[in-house]
Amino acid sequence: MHQRPAAVLLALILPLAALTGCSGQIKGSATADPNAAEAPATPPATSKKPSTSTPTSTPAPKQQGNVKITAKKKTTGLETCGVLKSADIQAATGGKTSADGSCTHSTTDPSTFITQMVTVPDVTDQEGEKKQLEIGGNTAWQVSSSKADCQVTVMLTDDPAAITSAFSVSVLAIEDFDTCAAALKLATQGFDRIPNA
């Protein structure tokens, strides 16, 4: 009977692990595919209205609303996934885990799955109940798509040049567990641990 919760946890972990990952900067330059078909020099004259949009080389990041930053945090040179340790996860959940330095942690007794990472704030794209709050004086968001799943994301900086400007913790539980309380506790602990800029 104990194998069933483990199988359910594994079924939940694998798709989530495939969608999440540690962010990092990719170096190099883009080059055109020599085998790609050339685009026409002028667009066909099928539209009666001229386009009002101006093409840009990179899309602008989605706005998260008004962002308050009281404590600017370091966003470069950090371990993107090693902010929280096993002891932190165990203290927040009451469960047992041993995966230090990882983006993901799973616990037993209770069965939870936690992801942590320094990332881009993608709150506007997420489904679920959203609540804006503050951690350490900085804007944060809590997003809960169900009672079993909660994510807390706190802004580290408002610098537009920062590639990863937020710290995020997501908690998924298989059994009855206050995922938002654990996510908020872990996000606050991780925020406090990240050095000031």
N, C-alpha and C positions, 0 to 999 in steps of 0.2 A: 504494500500500500504506500510505502514511502517513495517508491520509484515514480509514482504518478506526478507529485509536485515537481520532482526533478525534471521529468520529461516536459511538463508544461513550462517550467522556467527555461529550459533549453530551447523550446519552441519559440519563446518570446525573445530570448537573448540573441539568437542567431540573426533574425531579420534586423533587430535593432543594431547589433554590432556591425552588420553590413552597411547600414545607413550612416553610422557615426564613424568618426575617425579623428585623428589628431590633425590639427591644422598646421600648416607650415608654409614657408615661402618657397615658391618654385622659381629657380633661377634659369635663365636662358632667354632665348628670343623666339618669337613665332615666325615661321616661314610659310609661304604659300605652297600648296601642293601642286607640283608641276603637272600632274595628271588631271587636275580639276578643270572643269569647263569654265571658260571665261564668262563673266557677267557682261551683259550688254552695256555699252558706254552710256547710253541714255535709256531711261525707262520707257516702256511703251506708252503711248498717249491714250490710255483708256480712261483715265480719271479726268473729270471736268474741273475739280478743285486742285489747286497746287498744294503740295504737302507743306505743312507748317513746322514739322519737326526737323531738328538739326541733328544729323548723325554724329555720334561720338564714338571714339575708339573703345572706351570702357564704360559699362553701365554704371550709373551712380548707385551707391548703396541705398537700400530702402530706409526711409526715415522712421525712427522709432518714436517720434513725438519729441516733446521737450525733454532734454536730458540734463540733469543736474549732477555736477561733479564737484564734490567737496574735497575729496582726497584722490588726486591723480595717482594711479598705480603704474608700475613698470609693465610694459607690454612686449618688450623684446628681451631675448636671452632667458626666457622662462622655460621650464619644463612644461610643455603644454598639458600633460596629463598627470604629472606627479605632484600637484599642489597638495592634495589630500592623501593621507597615509591610511593604512589598514586600521590603525588604532582610532583614527578620526571616524572612519566608517562604522566601526564596532561601537564606539561611544554614542553615535547618533542613532543607530538602528537597534542596538542591543544584540545584533547577530554576530556571527563569526565569519571572518574573511582573512585572506593572507596575500592578496595581490597588490603589493606596493609598486608604485611607479607606473601603474596602468591607467588607461582611460576608463576601464570598466572594472567594477567590483561586484561580485555576487556574494550574498550572505545566506547563511542557514540559521533557522530559529530566531527571527522570522526569515522567510524566503523573500529576498529583495534583489534587485539588480540596479546598480548605481553607475551612472556615467558622469565623468567630470572632465572639463577641458577649458582651456583658454581659447576663445573662439570669436566668431562674428555674431553680433546680436541678431537673431532671426525671428524675433518674437512676432513680427507682423505676419509671417507666413504660417504660424502655428494655429491649429484648430484647438478650441477649448475655451474655458473660462479664464480670462486674463485679468490680472489685478496688478496695478502699479504700486510699488512701495519703495522704500529706501533701505540700503544697507551701507553703514558707515558714512552716511550723508550723500551717497551716490544713488542715482536712479536704478531701480531693479524691477523686474517683472516676475510674477508667479503665474504660470500657465498650467491649468489642470484640465486634461481631457476626460478624466474619469477619477473616481475615488482611488483607484489603484495606480494612478500615474500623475506625477507632478514634476514640473521643472521650474527652477529659479535661476534667473540670469541677472547678473549685476554688471553694470558698466564700470570699466577700469579707467577709461579716459574718454575725452571728447575730441581727441586729436584725429582729424580726418585722414592723416597719413598712416595711422596705426592699422596694421593688417588684422590683428586680432584684438579687439577693443573690449571684450567682455569675458567674464568667467561664468560658466554655466554648470549646474548640477541637476541631474535628472534622476528621480527615484521611481522605480516600478516595483510594485509588491504583488505577490501572488495571494497572500492571505490578508486579513483585515489588519491594516497598518496605516498610520497617519503619514502618508507620503509627503505632503506639503510641509509639515513640521520638520521632518528629517531633511528635506531639500533646503529649506530656509536655514536650518542650523548649519548644514554643511557648506552652503554658499557663503554664509557669514564667516565661518571659520576659514574657508579658502581665501576670501577677500582680505581678511585680517592678516593672513600669512603672506600674501603677495606684497613685495616691497613697494614703498612709495617711489614715485618717479622723481 
